[in-house]
Amino acid sequence: MTLVKPANSRPARIVSSPCDSRAVFDYATAMTESDRLDASARLSVAPMMDWTDRHCRVFHRLISRETLLYTEMVTAPALVRGGARRLLRFDETEHPVALQLGGSDPEELAEAARMGAGEGYDEINLNVGCPSDRVQSGTFGAVLMKTPDLVARCVSGMRKAVDVPVTVKCRIGVDEQEPREALPDFLRRIANAGAARVAIHARKAWLKGLSPKENRDIPPLDYDLVFEMKHAFPDLHISVNGGVNSLGEAERFLEGGLDGVMIGRAAYHDPWGVLGTADRRIFDRPAPFDSPNGVALAMIPHIEAHLAEGGRLHSVTRHMLGLFAGRPGARAWRRTLSELATRDGAGIEVLREALNSVPRDWAA
């Protein structure tokens, strides 16, 4: 195993065999760290509460060495006032990885961003897209679309506090806002404040009367508006998010001129289908594995380390249920993990039993 530290890079990259769970792709090129992140942001896995925890991210990183990964949203008050530094824990294998923050106080967000950058995150992202009541009550998430000046101050404060890129994830608008008026004004303000990139969820959010789940499906998607924003802001790196269900769809957005695509639930529920060939198709790099079986086996060292710390098997394997989605043995794989991994004392033998349910080396 060799440590490679490229020029203009903060963290070293671990280079090893694809079957080593601690392996990360060699980034030793002439690219700057910012350029490298922009390249990785061609495809990213969206931050998702209760889903994209550190175990999920290690799993996704094994499938794709290049895709940009995001944490669940961590609130700035929890870090700054609550001292919850444990929420920043991540594995070095996850790079490139971004920390998503929730908050609305520029000074508090700046301090939280400083903490995240100090822990080694490659990017700090501000959540201006979550519509949940709990997030609204803390003046986090999509409700901030109504106060673009405040968001700009938050971005500016974070940008001054850290050397890593500061980015934003937003909606096209909220409630009675007219997206074609609100969104360009919002983008202009955050770009002027120093936002390096923006991921736009192409739906308006209705903050009253719709649940977070309904906000993912009911407001109509407006991909055309996202393309219009790319034409209006050619120097701003813009990714589209919302309703993207396959790698093929992501390729079409990129071919259409967008800088990146952020995929959420589809990448979680069918990780091999979305990420298994992403390195080759999106980044023109070799795929780490040619079948999901190898990914499952490569997770064993991470699982063993987690169990040795007193963790439960299900905390890791719950993220792996969709690994064989649409493939022979998928139902038995899910059933075995769902029923046995939750039991007290469950260990690696459960994963091996589940693997016996699927054909060996099922090709991509």
N, C-alpha and C positions, 0 to 999 in steps of 0.2 A: 504494500500500500504506500502511495507516494503523496506527499503534500505539495500542491502547486499553488503558488501565490502570484497571480498575474499582476502586471503593472496597473496602477490606478484602482486597485481592488482592496476592499477592507478585509473580509473574511477569506481565509484559505479555502480551497476546494479539495475535497477528498476524492482521489481518483482510484478506482479499483475495478474488480470484475463486476459485471452486471448482476451476478448472483450474490454479491455481498450486500446485505441490507443497508450498509453504511456507505454504499457507493454513490457518488454524485458525478455528473458529467464534467469533464475537464473544460474549464472556461478560459484557459490560458491562451488568449488571443490578443490582438492589438486593440480590441474594443475597450472603451471606457466602461466603468460600472453602470453609468446611466444608459449608455447605448445597449448594454447587455440586457438591462431590465426592459428597455423599450422593445427589444427583440423578443424577450420572453413573454411580454404582454400581448404578443400576437394571439396567444391563447392563454386564458387564465381560468382557474376554478373559483367561482364566486364565493365570498365569505357567507357562511350559512350557520346561523345559531344552532347549537346542539349537534352540528354535523361536522364542520371542518375544524375539529380539534387536532391536537398534535399527532394522535394515532392515525387519523384519517389522512393527514398531510404526509406522513411517512409512507403510508400505503400508496397514495397518489404519486409521490415522488418516485417510487420504484417503477411505476408504470410509465411515467414520462419524466425524463431528466430535464426537459426544457421549459415546460409549462409553468407559468407564474402561479404560485399558491398564496392563499389569503387565510388569515386566522378568522375565527369567529370575532364578532364585534366585542371589544373590551372597552368598558367605559372609562373615561379619564378620571372621574371622581373615585372609582374603585382603586385605581392605581395611585393617584396623588393623595387622596384623603384617606382611603381605606388601606393603603399599604399592601395591596394584593399583588405583589410582584410575581407570585406563583402563576398568575394568569399569563405571564410573558414567557413561560417555559416553552422551549422548542428544541428540536434536535438539529444538529449541524447539517444533517443530510437533507433538510428541507429546503435549503437555498436553491433558487431564489424564492424568498418568502416575504410577504408583506404583512404588517400588523395593521388591522383595521381598528380605529378608535371611534368611540361615540362621545359626543359632548358638544357644548356650545360656549364655553368660557375660553377665550383665546389664551389666557395665561395658563389655565389648567391644562388645556390641550397641548400647549407648547411644552410644559413639563412632562406630560405623559409621552409625547413624541420623543423627548430627550431620553426618557427612560427606555423606550422601545429601541431607539437607535443604539443606546448604550449596550443593550442586550444582544445587538448584532442583526436586527431586522434590516432587510435591504430597502424597504420602502415603508412609509407611514401613510395610511389611507384614512380619509375622513368619511364617515357614513352620513350621507344626506339622502338616503333612500328608503330606510326601514319605516313602515307605516304603523307599527304596533302601538297600542294604547300605552303600554309601559314605557316605550321609547319616547313617545310624544310627551308623556308626563314629565320626563326629564329634559325636555327641549332638545332631544337628539333626533337624528334621522331625518325623514322626509319633511317634517314640519319646518325644518330650516330652509327649505326652498322658498318660504315666504319672507325670509330675511337674508337676501343675498349679500348685503353689506356686512352682516355679522359673519357669514361664512367666509367672506373674503378676509376679514380680520383674523379669523381662526387660522385660515391657510397661511396668511402672512406671518402670524406668530409662530406657527409650527415650522414654517420654512426657515425663519431666522434662528430657530433653536437647534436644527439638525443639518447635517451635511447630506443625508440621503434624500431621495425624491419624496415630495409630499403630493399625494394624489387625492382625487375625490370620486366617490360613487354616488350618483344622484338619479332622480327621476326626471321625466320631461316636464313635470309640473305637478301641482297638487290642487285638489278641490276646484275652485272656480277659476283658477289661473288659465289663461290662454297660452298653451305651450309654445306657440310660435312667437309669442312676445316674451314670456317669462324665461324660456330656456336660453336664447341667445344673450339676454342681459345677464343671466346667471353665469354662463360660460365666460363672458367677457370679464366679469369681475374676478372670478377665481383665477383665470389665466393671468390677468394683470397682477394678482396677488402672489403669483409664483407657482401655481399648480402645474406639475409636470405632465400629468395625464388625467383623463376623466373617463370613467365607465358610466355610460348612460343606460339605465333601465328604461326601455322604450315604452313605458306605460305611465299614464298619470296615476297618482295615488289619491284615493279618496280617504281622508283621515277620519271622517265620521260616517258611520252607516255601513262600512265594509270591514270585514275581518282581514288580518294579514293574508290569510289563504285566499280570500276573494280578491284581494288586491293583486294577487299573482295571475288571476285569470280573467276577471270581469272587465276592467278598463281595456279598451282596444289598444293593441300594439301599434305604434306609429314608427316603423323603421324608416320611412321616407324622411321623417323629420331628422333622424340621426344622420342620414346621408347629407341632408341640407346643412346641418351643423358642421359637418366635415368640410364642405365647400366654403362655408362662411368663416371657418377657423382652420385654414390649411396647416398652420404651424402647431396646432394643438393635437396631441396624440389622443384619438377618440376610439374607445371600444364600445361595442354594443352589447347589451345584456337584456335578457328577458325572452322567453319562448324559444330559445335556440336548443334544439333537441338532438342534434347529431353533428359529427365532425364534418360531414358533407355540407351541412348548412353553414357551418363556420367558414369553410373554404369559400363559399359563395359570397359571404359578406366581405371577406378579405379581397377576393377578386374584384368586388364592386368598389373598392377604394377605401374601406375603413382600415384603421390601423390595428385593431384588435377585436377579439370576440371573447366575452366572458360567459362561461357556461356554468349553470348551477345544478339544479336537480338532475338533469340528464347525466352529468358527469358523476354524480353521486350514485345514482341507481344503476347505471351501466358504465362503470369506470373503464372496463376494458374496451367496450365499444367506442367510447369517446376518446380515451387517452392512449389506448394500446398502439395505435399507429400514428399518433399526433406528431411525434418527433420526426418521423420520416415525411409525413405529408405536409405539415405546417412549417417545420424548421429545417427540413432537408438534412436531418441528422439520423444516424442509425437508431433503431428502436432497441431499448435495453433488453426486451424479451420478445420471443416470437410466439408465446402462448401465455394465457393467464395462470397456468399451472406453475410456471417458474416464479411468477409474482407471489403466489401463495407460499411457496417454499422459502422465498427470500424474506418473507415477513417473520419467519421463525425466530431469528436472533432478537428482533425488536420485541416480539411477544415474550420471549424468555426473560429478557431484561425487565419488562414490565411486571411479569409475574414474580420475579425475584424481589421487586420493590414492594410486594404485597398487593399488586393490582389484580383485577379480575380479567379473565379471558374475554368476556363479553365486551368489555370496554374497547377492545381492539377489533374483535371479529364482527361486531355489529356494523362496522364500516365496510366489511368485505362481503356482505351478503349478495351484492349484485355482481360480483366478479365474473360469474359465468352466465350472466343474463342472456337468455335466448339461445343457450347452448345445451347440448345433451348433459343431463345430470344436474342442471341448475336447481331444479326443485329439491332434489335430495340434498344438495349442498346447503341450500338455505335452511331446510328443515333440520339437518344435523346441527348446524351452528346455532340456530335459534333455540332448539330444545336442550342441547347439551352444554353450550358455552356459558349459560347463565347459572349452572349449578356450582355450588361451593366446591372449591378444589379443582375445577376443570382446568386441564392443562393442554399441552401441545398435542396429546393423543387425540383430542377432539378434532383439531384441524386436520390431522392425518386421516382420521376416519371420514371426515367430510370430503377430503380429496379423493378417497377411494370411490366416491360416488360419481366422479366425472372421468371421461376418457383422458388418458395421459397425453400431454403435449398437444392439446387441441389447438390447431393452427389458427392464426389471426384471420 
